[in-house]
Amino acid sequence: MEHIVIVGNGIAGVTAARHLRKNSDKKITIISAESDHFFSRTALMYVYMGHMRFKDLKPYEDKFWVKNRITLKNAYVENVDATNQTLILAGGEKLTYDKLILATGSIPAKYGWEGQDLNGVQGLVSKQDLEQLEKTAPNNQICPKAVIVGGGLIGVEMAEMLHTRKIDVTILVREHAFWSGVLPDGEANMISKHIIAHGIDLRHEEELDKILDDGNGNVRGVLTKKGEEIPCNLVGITTGVKPKIDFLSDSSIETDKGILVNRFLETNIKNVYAIGDCAQQREAIGLRKPIEAVWYTGRMMGETVAQTICGTPFEYKPGNWFNSAKFFDIEYQTYGWVFSTKNKKEYEEHFHWKHDNDKICITIAYHKENRKFLGINTFGIRMKHEVFDRWLNEQRTIDYVVENLQLANFDPEFYRNHENKIKETYTLSSKA
């Protein structure tokens, strides 16, 4: 019986295993050193905040794996001998495979700061990161002050988590507004004000110089590039993530920033595939980045590679870009492409509408010549993915989108509608 080994039990690896079992009787083994069972990584913050228990993050009962004949192995892979189709595990154990799927995910990206390996410096990616955070910052007596380096989605999550335990938080971001490298300025400024309104000390245009040692290997503070020393007990590193591929340094599998794959998610080695955060497309797909550390793309890759291994190969086609997140009380959704003010394409124009409460807004991107709808960001308004996906595929105009926004409203019965105000503003701006 053909043996499929999957390294990594995140959403990509587990989705691959599920679809392999659905479509075949192959022997399946999942290896992970992080946790015994698959869990919802995006919900880690709610365990620390007391809204959930870790066991609540497991989508499947423990008996699911036995029932579906998927073997789980808690181990760390130290090397891959692709010539002999063998994994070398920590402790010297070896495991052979017929086909190998690498789904090892990502780790926090560090940039060589002095003191970055001190006790009290950490990211927020893994189960171990959550456990370490509970030790370092269980309350504001043991950890009265924290500094988060970097903005983005993980940075604001960590800030909200620590804030619930009344720990003072300072965030250092290089940009002039929060996540302004991704968001248009109107949205980034709104989010900055919202974060500050929650009592977070948000420092714009500020960078980390070094992390300070208390003399015993623990954090005592940070020094900014402007020369200010900020005392703290915890330094959260949220300056992005990078693929976890260190164990492949001595293998014949080609890597760059990630594991290089083609559209079928195949590496340069026969019978070896890579999916999820650790995979890097040899050629970027459209405007997408070659590496995408996003939950839903990992899921799509898992299904794609399973179909290929089961004899019905098709290319990985992620479709229109979309994502969602939350900035404290403000929900965020994006569909298609809406670039930041500084990264806006030459052909790209933005229509921006914001509610008077400064917590609700939308930005619609469109082609300035043919008025084709390119994408939309929504804050504080829930919209339907399938509607915008269809409009993008149909290449609708911005005029059509604005006129029919009510069709995309996700909660028309329970939420106040803003479509009429948006239309009024759009009509006025079009006449200007």
Salt bridges, closest charged atoms under 4 A:
GLU2 OE1 - LYS26 NZ 2.55
GLU2 OE2 - LYS99 NZ 2.62
ASP25 OD1 - ARG69 NH2 3.61
GLU34 OE2 - ARG41 NH1 2.84
ASP56 OD1 - ARG53 NH2 2.96
GLU61 OE1 - LYS63 NZ 3.54
ASP62 OD1 - HIS37 NE2 3.66
ASP62 OD1 - LYS58 NZ 2.93
GLU93 OE2 - LYS73 NZ 3.06
GLU114 OE1 - LYS210 NZ 3.69
ASP117 OD1 - LYS110 NZ 3.65
GLU131 OE2 - LYS127 NZ 2.52
GLU134 OE2 - ARG165 NH2 2.83
GLU160 OE2 - LYS326 NZ 3.13
ASP185 OD1 - HIS176 NE2 3.09
ASP201 OD2 - ARG203 NE 2.96
GLU207 OE1 - LYS225 NZ 3.89
GLU228 OE1 - ARG203 NH1 2.83
GLU229 OE2 - ARG220 NH1 2.76
ASP246 OD1 - LYS244 NZ 3.54
GLU254 OE1 - ARG282 NH2 2.80
GLU292 OE1 - ARG288 NH1 2.72
ASP329 OD2 - HIS198 NE2 2.88
GLU331 OE1 - ARG382 NE 2.83
GLU348 OE2 - HIS350 NE2 2.62
ASP358 OD2 - LYS193 NZ 2.99
ASP358 OD1 - LYS354 NZ 2.86
GLU394 OE2 - ARG390 NE 3.98
GLU394 OE1 - ARG396 NE 2.96
ASP399 OD2 - ARG371 NE 3.01
ASP411 OD2 - ARG382 NH1 3.37
